[in-house]
Amino acid sequence: MPPMDETALITEAQHGDLDAFNTLVLHYQDTLFNSARRILGDEELAADATQEAFLSAFRSLHSFRGGSFRAWLMRTVTNASYDELRRRKRRPTIALEPDGEDGDDPGEPRWLADPNLSPEEALESHELEHAMEHCLEGLPFEFRTVVVMADIEGLDYTEVATAARVPVGTVKSRLARARLRLRECLQGFEELLPAVFRLQHEPSA
């Protein structure tokens, strides 16, 4: 099967080709749904947010002028997820930080690695996944979304900045703070953490 020609599909969809747009939907629907599920913590709400995101994308497709289409779609699903939270009267906490603030880049979190697992390790990984979702839900919306986009979906800083409509420095700052909060939260599930991560927190002799 030949690789998808995304640029051609976008152009065709912008000219009203529904088949082209549906091909793009099929390609990105899992990414958007998984992102919405992690942001919202609810599969039914995530399905609604994903559907609304694609409807919004279709209505505004003419406004896409190039760059990362994935980041552009992530913006739509982030907005749709926020709207779902507002509808549930669970307005997220707004992070008190100035746009453009630089932050340290602590590197990729080790607990998000996905090595080849034995059955026992797979069970532990499943439990860790629930712990991770619990800790994600405790983050402010702005922190949660950048973690989902950068650390889970693998968008680079520029793509996250495009999706979040903030400078790259703000993305780095939010990620640094979010990762610190996640580390602190996950210490409550220390028995589930990989040994290499736990050792980083043991006091030196």
DRENFIKE-119279 format. One record per residue (C-alpha): residue number from 1; z, x, y. Coordinates in pm, whole numbers, plus 32768, in hexadecimal, padded with zeros to 4 digits. Example, Ala and Ser with C-alpha at 12.3 -4.5 7.8 and 13.67 -1.06 7.14 Angstrom:
// residues 2
<node><num>1</num><c3>830C</c3><c1>84CE</c1><c2>7E3E</c2></node>
<node><num>2</num><c3>82CA</c3><c1>8557</c1><c2>7F96</c2></node>
END
This chain:
// residues 205
<node><num>1</num><c3>8000</c3><c1>8000</c1><c2>8000</c2></node>
<node><num>2</num><c3>7F9B</c3><c1>809D</c1><c2>814D</c2></node>
<node><num>3</num><c3>80AD</c3><c1>80DE</c1><c2>824E</c2></node>
<node><num>4</num><c3>80E3</c3><c1>7FD3</c1><c2>8353</c2></node>
<node><num>5</num><c3>8025</c3><c1>8010</c1><c2>8497</c2></node>
<node><num>6</num><c3>813A</c3><c1>7F96</c1><c2>857B</c2></node>
<node><num>7</num><c3>8081</c3><c1>7FD3</c1><c2>86C0</c2></node>
<node><num>8</num><c3>7F53</c3><c1>7F0B</c1><c2>864E</c2></node>
<node><num>9</num><c3>8030</c3><c1>7DF1</c1><c2>85CD</c2></node>
<node><num>10</num><c3>80EB</c3><c1>7DDD</c1><c2>8716</c2></node>
<node><num>11</num><c3>7FA5</c3><c1>7DCE</c1><c2>87D9</c2></node>
<node><num>12</num><c3>7F1F</c3><c1>7CBF</c1><c2>86F5</c2></node>
<node><num>13</num><c3>8064</c3><c1>7BFB</c1><c2>870C</c2></node>
<node><num>14</num><c3>805C</c3><c1>7C15</c1><c2>8887</c2></node>
<node><num>15</num><c3>7F07</c3><c1>7B6E</c1><c2>8878</c2></node>
<node><num>16</num><c3>7F93</c3><c1>7A4B</c1><c2>87B0</c2></node>
<node><num>17</num><c3>7F5F</c3><c1>7AC1</c1><c2>8648</c2></node>
<node><num>18</num><c3>807E</c3><c1>7A1B</c1><c2>858A</c2></node>
<node><num>19</num><c3>802F</c3><c1>7AD3</c1><c2>8447</c2></node>
<node><num>20</num><c3>8059</c3><c1>7C1F</c1><c2>84FB</c2></node>
<node><num>21</num><c3>81A5</c3><c1>7BB0</c1><c2>858C</c2></node>
<node><num>22</num><c3>821C</c3><c1>7B32</c1><c2>8439</c2></node>
<node><num>23</num><c3>81CC</c3><c1>7C87</c1><c2>83A4</c2></node>
<node><num>24</num><c3>82AB</c3><c1>7D27</c1><c2>84AC</c2></node>
<node><num>25</num><c3>83BB</c3><c1>7C27</c1><c2>8461</c2></node>
<node><num>26</num><c3>83B2</c3><c1>7C76</c1><c2>82EE</c2></node>
<node><num>27</num><c3>83C8</c3><c1>7DE9</c1><c2>8339</c2></node>
<node><num>28</num><c3>84F6</c3><c1>7DD0</c1><c2>8420</c2></node>
<node><num>29</num><c3>85B1</c3><c1>7C99</c1><c2>83AD</c2></node>
<node><num>30</num><c3>86A5</c3><c1>7D51</c1><c2>82C9</c2></node>
<node><num>31</num><c3>86FB</c3><c1>7E4E</c1><c2>83D7</c2></node>
<node><num>32</num><c3>873C</c3><c1>7D41</c1><c2>84DA</c2></node>
<node><num>33</num><c3>8801</c3><c1>7C63</c1><c2>83EB</c2></node>
<node><num>34</num><c3>88DD</c3><c1>7D83</c1><c2>8372</c2></node>
<node><num>35</num><c3>891F</c3><c1>7DED</c1><c2>84D8</c2></node>
<node><num>36</num><c3>8979</c3><c1>7C8B</c1><c2>8541</c2></node>
<node><num>37</num><c3>8A59</c3><c1>7C62</c1><c2>8410</c2></node>
<node><num>38</num><c3>8B1B</c3><c1>7D9C</c1><c2>8464</c2></node>
<node><num>39</num><c3>8B36</c3><c1>7D3D</c1><c2>85D3</c2></node>
<node><num>40</num><c3>8BA0</c3><c1>7BD6</c1><c2>858E</c2></node>
<node><num>41</num><c3>8C58</c3><c1>7BFE</c1><c2>8444</c2></node>
<node><num>42</num><c3>8BC1</c3><c1>7ABB</c1><c2>83C1</c2></node>
<node><num>43</num><c3>8A81</c3><c1>7A8D</c1><c2>82F6</c2></node>
<node><num>44</num><c3>8A36</c3><c1>792D</c1><c2>836F</c2></node>
<node><num>45</num><c3>8A59</c3><c1>798F</c1><c2>84DB</c2></node>
<node><num>46</num><c3>898D</c3><c1>7AC8</c1><c2>8497</c2></node>
<node><num>47</num><c3>8873</c3><c1>79F7</c1><c2>8404</c2></node>
<node><num>48</num><c3>8874</c3><c1>791A</c1><c2>853A</c2></node>
<node><num>49</num><c3>8878</c3><c1>7A49</c1><c2>8620</c2></node>
<node><num>50</num><c3>875B</c3><c1>7AED</c1><c2>8561</c2></node>
<node><num>51</num><c3>8686</c3><c1>79B4</c1><c2>8574</c2></node>
<node><num>52</num><c3>86CB</c3><c1>7992</c1><c2>86E7</c2></node>
<node><num>53</num><c3>867C</c3><c1>7B04</c1><c2>871A</c2></node>
<node><num>54</num><c3>8525</c3><c1>7AE3</c1><c2>867C</c2></node>
<node><num>55</num><c3>84DC</c3><c1>79A4</c1><c2>8740</c2></node>
<node><num>56</num><c3>853E</c3><c1>7A57</c1><c2>887E</c2></node>
<node><num>57</num><c3>846B</c3><c1>7B83</c1><c2>881B</c2></node>
<node><num>58</num><c3>833D</c3><c1>7AA5</c1><c2>87E1</c2></node>
<node><num>59</num><c3>8367</c3><c1>79F7</c1><c2>8930</c2></node>
<node><num>60</num><c3>8386</c3><c1>7B3D</c1><c2>89EE</c2></node>
<node><num>61</num><c3>829F</c3><c1>7C19</c1><c2>891F</c2></node>
<node><num>62</num><c3>81B0</c3><c1>7C37</c1><c2>8A45</c2></node>
<node><num>63</num><c3>82C0</c3><c1>7CF9</c1><c2>8AFF</c2></node>
<node><num>64</num><c3>82C6</c3><c1>7E12</c1><c2>89FE</c2></node>
<node><num>65</num><c3>821B</c3><c1>7F3C</c1><c2>8A9D</c2></node>
<node><num>66</num><c3>8240</c3><c1>8045</c1><c2>8992</c2></node>
<node><num>67</num><c3>8355</c3><c1>812B</c1><c2>891E</c2></node>
<node><num>68</num><c3>8435</c3><c1>80DC</c1><c2>87F6</c2></node>
<node><num>69</num><c3>83EA</c3><c1>7F7E</c1><c2>877B</c2></node>
<node><num>70</num><c3>851B</c3><c1>7F93</c1><c2>8697</c2></node>
<node><num>71</num><c3>85FB</c3><c1>7FD5</c1><c2>87C6</c2></node>
<node><num>72</num><c3>8556</c3><c1>7EB6</c1><c2>887F</c2></node>
<node><num>73</num><c3>85A0</c3><c1>7DCD</c1><c2>875B</c2></node>
<node><num>74</num><c3>8704</c3><c1>7E4F</c1><c2>8741</c2></node>
<node><num>75</num><c3>8737</c3><c1>7DE8</c1><c2>88AA</c2></node>
<node><num>76</num><c3>86CE</c3><c1>7C85</c1><c2>8854</c2></node>
<node><num>77</num><c3>87B9</c3><c1>7C6D</c1><c2>8729</c2></node>
<node><num>78</num><c3>88D8</c3><c1>7D06</c1><c2>87F0</c2></node>
<node><num>79</num><c3>88A3</c3><c1>7C02</c1><c2>8901</c2></node>
<node><num>80</num><c3>888C</c3><c1>7AEC</c1><c2>87FE</c2></node>
<node><num>81</num><c3>89CC</c3><c1>7B65</c1><c2>8757</c2></node>
<node><num>82</num><c3>8A81</c3><c1>7B67</c1><c2>88A3</c2></node>
<node><num>83</num><c3>8A09</c3><c1>7A04</c1><c2>88E2</c2></node>
<node><num>84</num><c3>8A91</c3><c1>799D</c1><c2>878D</c2></node>
<node><num>85</num><c3>8BE4</c3><c1>7A31</c1><c2>87E5</c2></node>
<node><num>86</num><c3>8BE6</c3><c1>797A</c1><c2>8931</c2></node>
<node><num>87</num><c3>8B92</c3><c1>7833</c1><c2>8884</c2></node>
<node><num>88</num><c3>8CC0</c3><c1>7867</c1><c2>87A7</c2></node>
<node><num>89</num><c3>8D92</c3><c1>78AB</c1><c2>88DB</c2></node>
<node><num>90</num><c3>8DE0</c3><c1>7A05</c1><c2>885A</c2></node>
<node><num>91</num><c3>8D6F</c3><c1>7AC5</c1><c2>898B</c2></node>
<node><num>92</num><c3>8D8F</c3><c1>7C36</c1><c2>8936</c2></node>
<node><num>93</num><c3>8E57</c3><c1>7D2A</c1><c2>8A02</c2></node>
<node><num>94</num><c3>8D8B</c3><c1>7DDF</c1><c2>8B09</c2></node>
<node><num>95</num><c3>8DB6</c3><c1>7F57</c1><c2>8AF8</c2></node>
<node><num>96</num><c3>8E3C</c3><c1>7FE3</c1><c2>8C3F</c2></node>
<node><num>97</num><c3>8D5E</c3><c1>8113</c1><c2>8C69</c2></node>
<node><num>98</num><c3>8C5F</c3><c1>8172</c1><c2>8D72</c2></node>
<node><num>99</num><c3>8AF0</c3><c1>817A</c1><c2>8D13</c2></node>
<node><num>100</num><c3>8A6C</c3><c1>82D8</c1><c2>8CEB</c2></node>
<node><num>101</num><c3>8BB6</c3><c1>836D</c1><c2>8C7B</c2></node>
<node><num>102</num><c3>8B7B</c3><c1>8491</c1><c2>8B94</c2></node>
<node><num>103</num><c3>8C39</c3><c1>84A5</c1><c2>8A4E</c2></node>
<node><num>104</num><c3>8C63</c3><c1>85A4</c1><c2>8940</c2></node>
<node><num>105</num><c3>8B8A</c3><c1>857C</c1><c2>880E</c2></node>
<node><num>106</num><c3>8C76</c3><c1>8591</c1><c2>86E4</c2></node>
<node><num>107</num><c3>8B59</c3><c1>8591</c1><c2>85E9</c2></node>
<node><num>108</num><c3>8B0A</c3><c1>849A</c1><c2>84D7</c2></node>
<node><num>109</num><c3>8C3F</c3><c1>83FB</c1><c2>843C</c2></node>
<node><num>110</num><c3>8C71</c3><c1>8482</c1><c2>82DE</c2></node>
<node><num>111</num><c3>8CE4</c3><c1>8337</c1><c2>824B</c2></node>
<node><num>112</num><c3>8B8D</c3><c1>829D</c1><c2>828A</c2></node>
<node><num>113</num><c3>8AE4</c3><c1>8390</c1><c2>819B</c2></node>
<node><num>114</num><c3>8A44</c3><c1>82F0</c1><c2>806A</c2></node>
<node><num>115</num><c3>8A39</c3><c1>83ED</c1><c2>7F4B</c2></node>
<node><num>116</num><c3>89DE</c3><c1>839B</c1><c2>7DE4</c2></node>
<node><num>117</num><c3>8B12</c3><c1>82E5</c1><c2>7D67</c2></node>
<node><num>118</num><c3>8BB1</c3><c1>82B6</c1><c2>7C14</c2></node>
<node><num>119</num><c3>8C26</c3><c1>8152</c1><c2>7BB9</c2></node>
<node><num>120</num><c3>8D89</c3><c1>81A9</c1><c2>7C24</c2></node>
<node><num>121</num><c3>8D0E</c3><c1>823E</c1><c2>7D68</c2></node>
<node><num>122</num><c3>8C2F</c3><c1>8110</c1><c2>7DA1</c2></node>
<node><num>123</num><c3>8D5F</c3><c1>802B</c1><c2>7D8A</c2></node>
<node><num>124</num><c3>8E1D</c3><c1>8104</c1><c2>7E80</c2></node>
<node><num>125</num><c3>8CEC</c3><c1>8104</c1><c2>7F63</c2></node>
<node><num>126</num><c3>8CE3</c3><c1>7F86</c1><c2>7F56</c2></node>
<node><num>127</num><c3>8E52</c3><c1>7F78</c1><c2>7FB8</c2></node>
<node><num>128</num><c3>8E14</c3><c1>8073</c1><c2>80CD</c2></node>
<node><num>129</num><c3>8CF7</c3><c1>7F99</c1><c2>8148</c2></node>
<node><num>130</num><c3>8DEB</c3><c1>7E78</c1><c2>8175</c2></node>
<node><num>131</num><c3>8EDF</c3><c1>7F5E</c1><c2>8226</c2></node>
<node><num>132</num><c3>8DC8</c3><c1>7FD4</c1><c2>8309</c2></node>
<node><num>133</num><c3>8D62</c3><c1>7E6E</c1><c2>835D</c2></node>
<node><num>134</num><c3>8ECD</c3><c1>7E1A</c1><c2>83AD</c2></node>
<node><num>135</num><c3>8EE4</c3><c1>7F41</c1><c2>849A</c2></node>
<node><num>136</num><c3>8D93</c3><c1>7EF4</c1><c2>8538</c2></node>
<node><num>137</num><c3>8E08</c3><c1>7D93</c1><c2>8589</c2></node>
<node><num>138</num><c3>8F29</c3><c1>7E29</c1><c2>864E</c2></node>
<node><num>139</num><c3>8E42</c3><c1>7EE6</c1><c2>8738</c2></node>
<node><num>140</num><c3>8DCE</c3><c1>7E5F</c1><c2>8889</c2></node>
<node><num>141</num><c3>8C6E</c3><c1>7DD2</c1><c2>8877</c2></node>
<node><num>142</num><c3>8BD2</c3><c1>7EF7</c1><c2>8933</c2></node>
<node><num>143</num><c3>8C72</c3><c1>7FF5</c1><c2>8849</c2></node>
<node><num>144</num><c3>8C1E</c3><c1>7F31</c1><c2>8710</c2></node>
<node><num>145</num><c3>8AAF</c3><c1>7F10</c1><c2>8765</c2></node>
<node><num>146</num><c3>8A75</c3><c1>8083</c1><c2>87A5</c2></node>
<node><num>147</num><c3>8B23</c3><c1>80E1</c1><c2>865F</c2></node>
<node><num>148</num><c3>8A4F</c3><c1>7FE8</c1><c2>859E</c2></node>
<node><num>149</num><c3>890E</c3><c1>8061</c1><c2>863F</c2></node>
<node><num>150</num><c3>8951</c3><c1>81D9</c1><c2>8635</c2></node>
<node><num>151</num><c3>8A31</c3><c1>8218</c1><c2>8509</c2></node>
<node><num>152</num><c3>89C6</c3><c1>8101</c1><c2>841F</c2></node>
<node><num>153</num><c3>885D</c3><c1>80AD</c1><c2>8478</c2></node>
<node><num>154</num><c3>8806</c3><c1>8212</c1><c2>84D8</c2></node>
<node><num>155</num><c3>8772</c3><c1>81DF</c1><c2>8633</c2></node>
<node><num>156</num><c3>876E</c3><c1>8318</c1><c2>8707</c2></node>
<node><num>157</num><c3>8828</c3><c1>8326</c1><c2>8854</c2></node>
<node><num>158</num><c3>86F0</c3><c1>82D5</c1><c2>891D</c2></node>
<node><num>159</num><c3>86A8</c3><c1>81A1</c1><c2>884A</c2></node>
<node><num>160</num><c3>8811</c3><c1>812B</c1><c2>8865</c2></node>
<node><num>161</num><c3>8806</c3><c1>815E</c1><c2>89DD</c2></node>
<node><num>162</num><c3>86C7</c3><c1>808F</c1><c2>89EE</c2></node>
<node><num>163</num><c3>875D</c3><c1>7F7A</c1><c2>891B</c2></node>
<node><num>164</num><c3>88A6</c3><c1>7F75</c1><c2>89DA</c2></node>
<node><num>165</num><c3>8803</c3><c1>7FA7</c1><c2>8B2F</c2></node>
<node><num>166</num><c3>88F1</c3><c1>80C1</c1><c2>8B8C</c2></node>
<node><num>167</num><c3>88C1</c3><c1>8237</c1><c2>8BC7</c2></node>
<node><num>168</num><c3>88CB</c3><c1>8324</c1><c2>8A9E</c2></node>
<node><num>169</num><c3>8A0E</c3><c1>83B7</c1><c2>8B28</c2></node>
<node><num>170</num><c3>8AB3</c3><c1>8263</c1><c2>8B11</c2></node>
<node><num>171</num><c3>8A3E</c3><c1>8240</c1><c2>89A9</c2></node>
<node><num>172</num><c3>8ADF</c3><c1>8390</c1><c2>8952</c2></node>
<node><num>173</num><c3>8C1F</c3><c1>832F</c1><c2>8A04</c2></node>
<node><num>174</num><c3>8C38</c3><c1>81DF</c1><c2>8954</c2></node>
<node><num>175</num><c3>8BEB</c3><c1>827D</c1><c2>8803</c2></node>
<node><num>176</num><c3>8CF4</c3><c1>8387</c1><c2>8832</c2></node>
<node><num>177</num><c3>8DFA</c3><c1>8282</c1><c2>888B</c2></node>
<node><num>178</num><c3>8D8B</c3><c1>8192</c1><c2>877B</c2></node>
<node><num>179</num><c3>8D95</c3><c1>829F</c1><c2>866E</c2></node>
<node><num>180</num><c3>8EF1</c3><c1>8305</c1><c2>86DB</c2></node>
<node><num>181</num><c3>8F6A</c3><c1>819C</c1><c2>86C3</c2></node>
<node><num>182</num><c3>8EC7</c3><c1>8176</c1><c2>856F</c2></node>
<node><num>183</num><c3>8F6D</c3><c1>82B2</c1><c2>84EF</c2></node>
<node><num>184</num><c3>90BD</c3><c1>8234</c1><c2>8567</c2></node>
<node><num>185</num><c3>9085</c3><c1>80DF</c1><c2>84C9</c2></node>
<node><num>186</num><c3>9008</c3><c1>8170</c1><c2>8380</c2></node>
<node><num>187</num><c3>9143</c3><c1>8241</c1><c2>835C</c2></node>
<node><num>188</num><c3>91E5</c3><c1>80F8</c1><c2>82F7</c2></node>
<node><num>189</num><c3>90FC</c3><c1>8100</c1><c2>81C9</c2></node>
<node><num>190</num><c3>9134</c3><c1>8271</c1><c2>8186</c2></node>
<node><num>191</num><c3>912D</c3><c1>824D</c1><c2>800C</c2></node>
<node><num>192</num><c3>8FC3</c3><c1>81D7</c1><c2>8028</c2></node>
<node><num>193</num><c3>8F4B</c3><c1>82F8</c1><c2>80FE</c2></node>
<node><num>194</num><c3>8E93</c3><c1>841C</c1><c2>8061</c2></node>
<node><num>195</num><c3>8F7A</c3><c1>8543</c1><c2>8028</c2></node>
<node><num>196</num><c3>8EB2</c3><c1>8621</c1><c2>8110</c2></node>
<node><num>197</num><c3>8EF4</c3><c1>852C</c1><c2>822B</c2></node>
<node><num>198</num><c3>9068</c3><c1>8507</c1><c2>81DD</c2></node>
<node><num>199</num><c3>909C</c3><c1>867D</c1><c2>81DE</c2></node>
<node><num>200</num><c3>902B</c3><c1>868C</c1><c2>8344</c2></node>
<node><num>201</num><c3>9161</c3><c1>85C7</c1><c2>83A7</c2></node>
<node><num>202</num><c3>9267</c3><c1>867F</c1><c2>82DD</c2></node>
<node><num>203</num><c3>9352</c3><c1>8756</c1><c2>83B0</c2></node>
<node><num>204</num><c3>9329</c3><c1>88CB</c1><c2>8384</c2></node>
<node><num>205</num><c3>943D</c3><c1>8987</c1><c2>82D1</c2></node>
END
